[in-house]
Structures are given as C-alpha cells and as structure tokens.
C-alpha cells in the first residue's frame, strides 16, 4: 500500500491494482499496489508491505520497523503509559527504539500546524460578526425612525416602555437568527471547500468534513447576544418616545 503523499510525489498516475518498482537494498523490485491509504499524521510519505513480502524482497528474515498497539482505553494518559511500558520492555530486550508516541499526540502535532490558519479564520469571522452587529444597529435605528408614529400610537393606547423595548429587541434577534439560517448552506459549502483546499495543500488529502454542534451553538448564542446589544440603543429610544414627539414627526 502507498499513502497519498508517496503516490502524489512519485507515481501520481498509479491506481489500485497497478504495479510499481521500488529499490529495496539497492535492488529494483516489483510490487502490486493493493490500496491507497490517507494519512494525516506527521505529513510524511510511506509505503507498506507484508512482513513476508518484505523479507522475500530483501532476502532476510522477517522484521518490522514500526509497531502499532491498540489500547483498551483511548485516553492520552493510558496511551502514554502503554507507550512508555513498551519502550522500556523493548529497550531492556536490546531493541533500539527511535520514538514512542500516541496517535492523539501525532494528531495534536498536525493540528498545531493548522492552528495559526484557524486563528486567522476565527479573527476574520469575529471581525465580520462585529461589522454585522454594527449594520444591524444602523438598520434598527433607521427602522425606529421610520416607525416613530407607530410607537407613539402604541404608547398612546397604553403600551408600557418595557413592552415596546421588548418588541424592538425581539425584532433584532429575529433578524439575527434568520441570518444564521440563511448562512447555513453557504457556510457548509465554504467549510468543505476550505477543508479540501488546506488538506490538499499540506497533506495531499482533504481534511475530514465534520460539523461541530457545540461550535454552532456557541456562534448562535454569540449572534443572539450581539443582536441584543446592537438593538439596545434603538430599543431604548423607541421605549422613551412620547406621544407629543410621535405627533410632531411627519
């Protein structure tokens, strides 16, 4: 098997079932590709063969240069403990161990490379959210100005300032939530495109497309809070309108 980086850098046209030539011990050998594996940990190339096939190609006894151990518990503490124990056992047996690391640690290293890019995207998203709140505040202020007589009539028939304020804030929150619904499809499409682009750029494979329900909930909560703050000034102005000011407005 070849991983996607090795295939892209050396034999980009090779498909499953094709044959490739590899130099093993300085001698050319022919191998059949039985699969293409996508690896994102570490970002290096790789070719995988059975122990029997590699031993036959090298004319040596079977041997391996990498062990992958599956633990019953998948927390980092357990994985690190097992890695240290295996490292000690192999070292005591006279087998040199170059490194011992858990899968989660390798994933953390890969995520660390993408961390700055994610922070930049978050900064852009926050800036756009702030601009959206400013736009919503401006829209609601203009809306209150156009509906001055309407709010004056509401005060005249007995509407409390608290009620008028609640109505204006509810309208702002509704507009914000409606914008969230309208942004769902473009957001999912842009996320898929960026994930594929970044993955192919750094690891020659698209990043997994996953939607975080927690992150979506946090953003909706932040948008709702922003809408409340953005409409606060307009709601206060509407709740303080007097009947005289409404009648004087033409």
C-alpha positions as CSV (number, residue, x, y, z in Angstrom):
1,X,0.0,0.0,0.0
2,X,1.1,3.6,-0.7
3,X,-0.1,6.6,1.2
4,X,-1.4,9.6,-0.7
5,X,1.8,11.7,-0.2
6,X,4.1,9.0,-1.7
7,X,1.8,8.5,-4.6
8,X,1.5,12.2,-5.4
9,X,5.2,12.9,-5.2
10,X,6.4,9.8,-7.0
11,X,3.8,7.9,-9.0
12,X,0.7,10.2,-9.3
13,X,-0.9,8.1,-12.0
14,X,-0.8,4.8,-10.2
15,X,-4.1,3.2,-9.2
16,X,-5.0,0.2,-7.1
17,X,-4.0,-3.0,-9.0
18,X,-1.1,-1.3,-10.8
19,X,2.5,-2.4,-10.3
20,X,5.4,-0.2,-9.2
21,X,9.1,-0.6,-8.9
22,X,10.8,0.0,-5.6
23,X,14.5,-0.2,-4.8
24,X,15.0,-2.5,-1.8
25,X,18.5,-2.9,-0.6
26,X,19.8,-1.3,-3.7
27,X,17.9,-3.8,-6.0
28,X,14.8,-3.0,-8.1
29,X,11.8,-5.0,-7.1
30,X,8.3,-5.1,-8.5
31,X,5.2,-4.6,-6.2
32,X,1.5,-4.6,-6.8
33,X,-0.5,-1.7,-5.2
34,X,-3.4,-3.1,-3.2
35,X,-4.6,0.1,-1.7
36,X,-4.1,3.9,-1.2
37,X,-4.2,5.0,2.4
38,X,-4.8,8.6,3.5
39,X,-2.5,9.6,6.4
40,X,-2.5,13.0,8.0
41,X,-0.3,12.3,11.0
42,X,3.2,13.6,10.6
43,X,2.8,14.6,6.9
44,X,5.4,12.2,5.6
45,X,5.4,9.6,2.8
46,X,5.1,5.9,3.3
47,X,4.9,2.5,1.6
48,X,3.6,-0.6,3.4
49,X,4.2,-4.2,2.6
50,X,3.6,-7.5,4.4
51,X,6.4,-8.9,6.6
52,X,6.7,-12.0,4.3
53,X,6.9,-9.9,1.1
54,X,9.5,-7.6,2.5
55,X,11.6,-10.5,3.8
56,X,11.5,-12.2,0.5
57,X,12.5,-9.0,-1.4
58,X,15.4,-8.3,0.9
59,X,16.4,-12.0,1.3
60,X,16.4,-11.6,5.1
61,X,14.3,-12.9,8.0
62,X,11.0,-11.2,8.7
63,X,11.4,-7.9,10.6
64,X,9.4,-4.8,11.2
65,X,10.4,-1.2,11.9
66,X,7.1,0.1,13.4
67,X,4.6,-1.3,15.9
68,X,1.1,0.0,16.3
69,X,-0.6,-1.0,19.6
70,X,-4.3,-0.7,20.3
71,X,-5.2,0.1,23.9
72,X,-8.5,-0.8,25.7
73,X,-8.8,2.8,26.9
74,X,-8.3,5.6,24.4
75,X,-7.4,8.5,26.8
76,X,-4.0,10.1,26.4
77,X,-2.8,9.0,29.9
78,X,-3.4,5.3,29.1
79,X,-1.8,5.6,25.7
80,X,1.3,7.4,27.1
81,X,1.6,4.8,29.8
82,X,1.5,1.9,27.4
83,X,4.0,3.6,25.1
84,X,6.4,4.1,27.9
85,X,6.0,0.5,29.1
86,X,6.6,-1.0,25.6
87,X,9.6,1.3,25.1
88,X,11.1,0.0,28.4
89,X,10.4,-3.6,27.5
90,X,12.0,-3.4,24.0
91,X,15.0,-1.4,25.3
92,X,15.6,-3.9,28.1
93,X,15.5,-6.7,25.4
94,X,18.2,-4.9,23.4
95,X,16.0,-3.5,20.7
96,X,16.6,0.1,19.9
97,X,13.5,2.3,19.9
98,X,13.7,5.6,18.0
99,X,10.5,7.0,19.3
100,X,7.2,6.1,21.0
101,X,4.2,8.3,20.7
102,X,0.4,8.0,20.8
103,X,-1.9,8.7,17.9
104,X,-3.5,11.6,19.8
105,X,-0.1,13.2,20.2
106,X,0.5,12.9,16.5
107,X,-2.9,14.4,15.8
108,X,-2.1,17.3,18.2
109,X,1.1,17.9,16.2
110,X,-0.8,18.0,12.9
111,X,-3.4,20.3,14.5
112,X,-0.7,22.6,15.7
113,X,0.4,23.2,12.2
114,X,-3.1,24.3,11.2
115,X,-3.5,26.3,14.4
116,X,-2.3,29.7,13.0
117,X,-4.6,29.3,10.0
118,X,-7.6,28.5,12.2
119,X,-6.8,31.6,14.4
120,X,-6.7,33.8,11.3
121,X,-10.0,32.4,10.1
122,X,-11.6,33.0,13.6
123,X,-10.3,36.6,13.6
124,X,-11.9,37.2,10.2
125,X,-15.1,35.6,11.5
126,X,-15.1,37.8,14.6
127,X,-14.5,40.9,12.5
128,X,-17.3,40.1,10.2
129,X,-19.6,39.5,13.2
130,X,-18.7,42.9,14.6
131,X,-19.4,44.5,11.2
132,X,-22.8,42.6,11.1
133,X,-23.7,44.0,14.6
134,X,-22.9,47.5,13.5
135,X,-25.0,47.0,10.4
136,X,-27.9,45.6,12.5
137,X,-27.7,48.6,14.9
138,X,-27.8,51.0,12.0
139,X,-30.7,49.2,10.4
140,X,-32.7,49.1,13.6
141,X,-32.1,52.8,14.3
142,X,-33.4,53.7,10.8
143,X,-36.3,51.4,11.3
144,X,-37.2,53.1,14.6
145,X,-37.0,56.5,13.0
146,X,-39.4,55.4,10.2
147,X,-41.8,53.9,12.7
148,X,-41.9,56.8,15.2
149,X,-45.7,57.4,14.8
150,X,-46.3,53.7,15.2
151,X,-44.5,53.6,18.5
152,X,-46.2,56.8,19.5
153,X,-49.6,55.2,18.9
154,X,-48.6,52.2,21.0
155,X,-47.7,54.5,23.9
156,X,-51.0,56.4,23.5
157,X,-53.1,53.2,23.8
158,X,-51.2,52.1,26.9
159,X,-48.2,50.2,25.9
160,X,-45.5,50.2,28.6
161,X,-42.0,51.2,27.7
162,X,-40.8,47.8,28.7
163,X,-43.2,46.2,26.2
164,X,-42.0,48.5,23.3
165,X,-38.4,47.8,24.3
166,X,-39.0,44.0,24.2
167,X,-40.7,44.2,20.8
168,X,-37.7,46.0,19.2
169,X,-35.2,43.7,20.8
170,X,-37.2,40.6,19.6
171,X,-37.2,42.0,16.1
172,X,-33.4,42.4,16.1
173,X,-32.9,38.9,17.5
174,X,-35.3,37.5,14.8
175,X,-33.3,39.2,12.1
176,X,-30.0,37.8,13.5
177,X,-31.4,34.2,13.8
178,X,-32.9,34.5,10.2
179,X,-29.4,35.5,9.0
180,X,-28.0,32.4,10.7
181,X,-30.4,30.2,8.9
182,X,-29.7,31.9,5.6
183,X,-25.9,31.4,6.1
184,X,-26.1,27.6,6.8
185,X,-25.7,26.4,3.2
186,X,-23.0,28.9,2.2
187,X,-21.1,28.2,5.4
188,X,-21.2,24.4,4.9
189,X,-20.1,24.8,1.3
190,X,-17.3,27.2,2.2
191,X,-16.1,24.9,5.0
192,X,-16.0,21.9,2.7
193,X,-14.0,23.9,0.0
194,X,-11.5,25.3,2.5
195,X,-11.1,21.9,4.2
196,X,-10.3,20.2,0.9
197,X,-8.0,23.1,-0.2
198,X,-6.0,23.2,3.1
199,X,-5.8,19.4,3.3
200,X,-4.6,19.0,-0.3
201,X,-2.2,21.9,0.1
202,X,-0.4,20.5,3.2
203,X,-1.2,16.7,3.2
204,X,-2.4,15.9,-0.3
205,X,-5.7,14.7,1.1
206,X,-8.8,16.7,2.1
207,X,-9.5,17.3,5.7
208,X,-12.4,15.3,7.2
209,X,-15.7,17.3,6.9
210,X,-17.2,17.4,10.4
211,X,-19.8,19.8,11.8
212,X,-19.3,20.7,15.5
213,X,-22.7,21.1,17.1
214,X,-21.1,22.8,20.1
215,X,-19.4,25.4,17.9
216,X,-22.6,26.1,16.0
217,X,-24.4,26.5,19.3
218,X,-21.7,28.9,20.6
219,X,-21.9,31.0,17.5
220,X,-25.7,31.2,17.6
221,X,-25.5,32.3,21.2
222,X,-22.9,35.0,20.4
223,X,-25.0,36.2,17.4
224,X,-28.1,36.4,19.7
225,X,-26.1,38.3,22.3
226,X,-24.7,40.6,19.6
227,X,-28.2,41.3,18.3
228,X,-29.5,42.2,21.8
229,X,-26.6,44.6,22.3
230,X,-26.9,46.1,18.8
231,X,-30.6,46.8,19.2
232,X,-30.3,48.1,22.8
233,X,-29.9,51.8,21.8
234,X,-32.7,51.6,19.2
235,X,-35.0,49.8,21.7
236,X,-34.2,52.4,24.4
237,X,-35.1,55.3,22.0
238,X,-38.3,53.6,21.0
239,X,-39.4,53.0,24.6
240,X,-38.8,56.7,25.5
241,X,-40.8,58.2,22.7
242,X,-43.6,60.4,23.9
243,X,-47.0,60.9,22.2
244,X,-46.1,64.5,21.5
245,X,-42.9,63.5,19.7
246,X,-44.8,61.0,17.6
247,X,-47.4,63.5,16.6
248,X,-44.8,66.1,15.8
249,X,-43.0,63.7,13.5
250,X,-44.0,63.9,9.8
